[in-house]
């Protein structure tokens, strides 16, 4: 488990104080992530690099490391705090050791659609969560969408009881763990880079992902069925090391913040399109059957997992959950 150790915190602070010694050399910003380039996050990272190097020539150099090639999801947060990487964009499921309220984004069936997610993230609670980890050395720069998750398995999942006894890969999230327990299935925490192999070898029988991850990781090759459940969210928070960020020359920081806002708008505008394109490619591959749920079936899934909300209500804050629900009704 990731813990913010004293050593990590000391390094994080001293890093910022070290400043940027040689003004002639560009500031190197390493952006590490775990997905493929043709995904919302992969595209966002590349766009950030392009704009930053175009608008801050000679001042900034951005190195993008996709596909867990520099750090996997188990290590990237610690690497950020140690200053080994300056930008990462973990899924919102991966913050529970740093901020309990961010667990809100994992609650199953919380948001009706991505427009509601957008409203909530842009609203006061979403914005407050971006700065909720500054005392731990983490600054949130924005939310990037991937999209809503679909269940996949080697068995057709129409109603909750179909998932009983199956082993599902989950991200390192207590909420997602409880979600599968509520279905009487067996959750297994596993890093993203290991999911394909885990499914292929039968260590797990199922998973939950947006279409862009199912397609780009080739999970549809090792999953016979995908149930279009849209039961939960997989979005990201782009984060940086607070000391690094505050230690940047002011003009550079301001320009990078503007670029990040611009990239965030673009990513969020096109994420759904990318997911739909990948859904289409999965259909055309003929390797995995997409199951559509009736309204009644989807209601059954919702009822089965809804008790999970109660378990986390105190840690998340009931007023935040109410704000998220209100975002559905606008
Ligand atoms: C996962 O572990 O399933 C996701 O967080 C991967 C990602 O970054 O989209």
Boltz pocket constraint, residues with backbone or C-beta under 6 A from the ligand:
constraints:
  - pocket:
      binder: B
      contacts: [[A, 34], [A, 35], [A, 73], [A, 89], [A, 90], [A, 91], [A, 146], [A, 171], [A, 190], [A, 191], [A, 192], [A, 208], [A, 209], [A, 213], [A, 234]]
      max_distance: 6.0
